[in-house]
Amino acid sequence: MKHLVVFTGAGVSAESGISTFRDSDGLWENYSVQQVAHIDSWHTNKALMLDFYNQRRKQLQQVEPNEAHLILAELEQHFKVSIITQNVDNLHERAGSSTVIHLHGELTKACNERKTEVIDIAYGDINLGDKASDGSQLRPFIVWFGEQVPMFDKAIDIVQTADILLVIGTSLQVYPAASLINYTDAPIYLIDPKPEPRKGVTIIQAKASEGMRQFFREQVGKLTS
């Protein structure tokens, strides 16, 4: 089987009802990104950030994977599929994808301040005073701005083994993740409703589910023709 590496962002979950990370007004669920997604804000207002991610967890519990997630899972019948995602939701896993690398952490997990202890909390809350085993305040297992992206090197290794790279639901504006496309010589496909032209990239101008239907037809058609 050919190795299909898929790089996904917030746009792939938007059809499930999860707000994209940066909407046109520069806010995320009515908060500035600086307020709820920067390590400095954790140090100055833990209560706000804990509440914000508790609400995101409740929202995640109420939504379902959409057609784009399901098609990606179905592609495992035809390709070796590795998904590298900027998303912190678990919709790829719930759709049935078996290999998912989360660059920016996972909403359904908590960790200690040093990120050396990670626990699964499903859709439960993290409250002020909830302690890890080392006595530090439990925090969301999220990679915030101002923090290193520990899974990035592993993601590079995976991209370098791709026979096909599919990019879906990301504006390719958040670094270092956006630079992943520079680590392959494989054919690159980009599904985006408002794409910017990119040299050497095949564009499918569509939202996530529509674009995935087209990609599936074309790629599986090549295998069966």
Secondary structure by P-SEA (a helix, b strand, c coil): ccbbbbbbccccccccccccccccccccccccccccccaaaaaccaaaaaaaaaaaaaaaaaccccaaaaaaaaccccccccccccccccccccccccccccccccccccccccccbbbbbcccccccccccccccccccccccccccccaaaaaaaaaaaccbbbbcccccccccccccccccccbbbbbccccccccccccccccaaaaaaaaaaaaaaaaac
